[in-house]
Amino acid sequence: AWPEFVPSSGKEKTRKMDYIRYGGHFLIGIRGPREDAVEIRKKIVDFCESSFGLRLDNSKLEIEHIARGIQFLDHIICRRVIHPTLRYTGSGGNIVSEKGVGTLLSVTASLQQCIRQFRRIELVKGDKDPEPLPCNPMLYSGQAHTNSQMNKFLETMADWYKYADNRKKVVGFCAYVVRSSLAKLYAARYRLKSRAKVYGIASRNLSRPLRESTNNSAPEY
């Protein structure tokens, strides 16, 4: 996340390559001309075929410019140019101030990818304005166990987005989905008809116990 101050043109122009891997996903960042990226991609394709017998399709190894934003593991990596004031001690001990040009990488969580993942596990429906659905996977679990499991799930989401610039916003959205999904589940299980009644009894964090209905004999698992 630190800005880098490097020459962007002329003989001193800096070339650089970074490699990031997470599980089976990898990303190669290149500072330099597109020809460098094309050459590196060819070497990757040849290496995978000769060493592992894997034939990679060039169309699946996309080359994108950082200015357009690059999607990687539900995040979007892009570049921001900043112009900070640099201060240093010159000859004679004088303090010199001058404007510099720096490049700062920005990592932003993709809210659309987050919604897509929630749709996949059937906790929301819709796209632009998603509506939380009842947390049916926890249908036969008690309130305390359900809260504990979903808190662990939410902690995992918060950790997944810990490097995102918009972490507060996206984790807040995740908390809203989880809380609303549980409230709808409890409203159906305890015959309370609405989320407002659930919040009124259990509070906004759903920590206070809800009364079991005499007709609800669902077993614990």
C-alpha positions, 0 to 999 in steps of 0.5 A, spaced: 500 500 500 506 504 500 506 509 494 512 508 489 516 513 486 519 511 480 521 514 473 515 513 468 519 515 462 526 515 459 532 511 460 531 510 467 524 508 467 523 502 471 521 495 470 518 490 475 514 484 476 510 481 482 507 475 483 501 473 487 498 466 489 492 464 493 490 457 492 489 455 485 489 463 483 495 467 481 496 474 479 502 477 475 503 484 475 508 487 470 510 494 470 512 495 463 510 495 456 504 490 454 510 486 450 513 484 456 506 481 459 505 477 452 512 474 453 511 472 460 504 469 458 507 465 453 512 462 458 507 460 463 503 457 457 509 453 455 512 451 462 505 448 464 505 444 458 512 441 458 512 441 466 505 438 468 502 436 461 496 442 462 494 446 456 492 453 458 488 457 453 491 464 452 484 467 452 483 465 459 489 468 461 487 475 460 492 481 460 488 487 463 491 494 464 491 496 471 487 503 470 481 499 468 481 495 474 483 488 475 478 483 479 482 478 483 478 474 489 472 478 489 476 484 489 478 490 484 485 492 484 486 499 481 491 504 481 491 511 483 496 517 482 498 521 488 502 528 488 504 528 495 509 534 498 516 531 499 521 534 504 528 533 504 535 536 507 538 539 501 546 542 501 547 546 506 542 543 511 536 547 508 529 543 508 527 543 500 520 541 499 517 539 492 511 536 489 512 528 487 508 523 483 507 517 486 503 510 484 498 507 490 495 501 489 487 501 491 484 494 493 476 495 493 471 489 495 467 488 489 460 488 492 457 485 486 461 479 487 459 479 494 452 479 492 453 473 487 456 469 493 450 470 497 445 468 492 449 462 491 448 460 498 441 462 497 441 468 503 439 473 498 435 474 492 435 479 486 441 483 484 441 491 484 437 491 491 438 484 494 432 482 499 435 477 504 432 470 505 430 466 511 437 462 513 434 455 511 440 451 512 439 453 520 432 451 520 433 445 525 438 449 530 436 452 536 437 460 537 444 460 541 447 455 536 445 458 530 447 465 532 454 462 534 455 459 527 453 465 523 457 469 528 463 465 525 461 466 518 461 473 519 467 473 522 470 469 516 467 475 511 470 480 515 477 477 515 476 476 507 475 483 506 480 486 511 485 489 506 479 492 502 479 500 502 471 499 503 471 494 508 467 498 513 461 498 507 462 491 505 462 488 512 456 492 514 452 489 508 454 482 510 452 484 517 445 486 514 444 480 510 446 475 516 442 479 521 436 480 516 436 472 514 436 470 521 430 475 523 426 472 518 428 465 520 426 466 527 420 470 525 417 463 521 420 458 527 417 462 533 411 464 529 412 472 530 410 474 523 415 479 522 422 481 523 420 487 527 417 483 532 423 479 533 428 485 534 423 487 539 424 481 543 431 479 541 434 486 540 438 488 534 443 483 535 438 477 536 442 475 543 436 475 547 432 468 547 426 467 544 420 463 547 419 456 543 412 455 541 409 449 544 407 447 536 415 447 534 418 440 536 424 441 531 430 437 534 437 439 535 442 437 530 
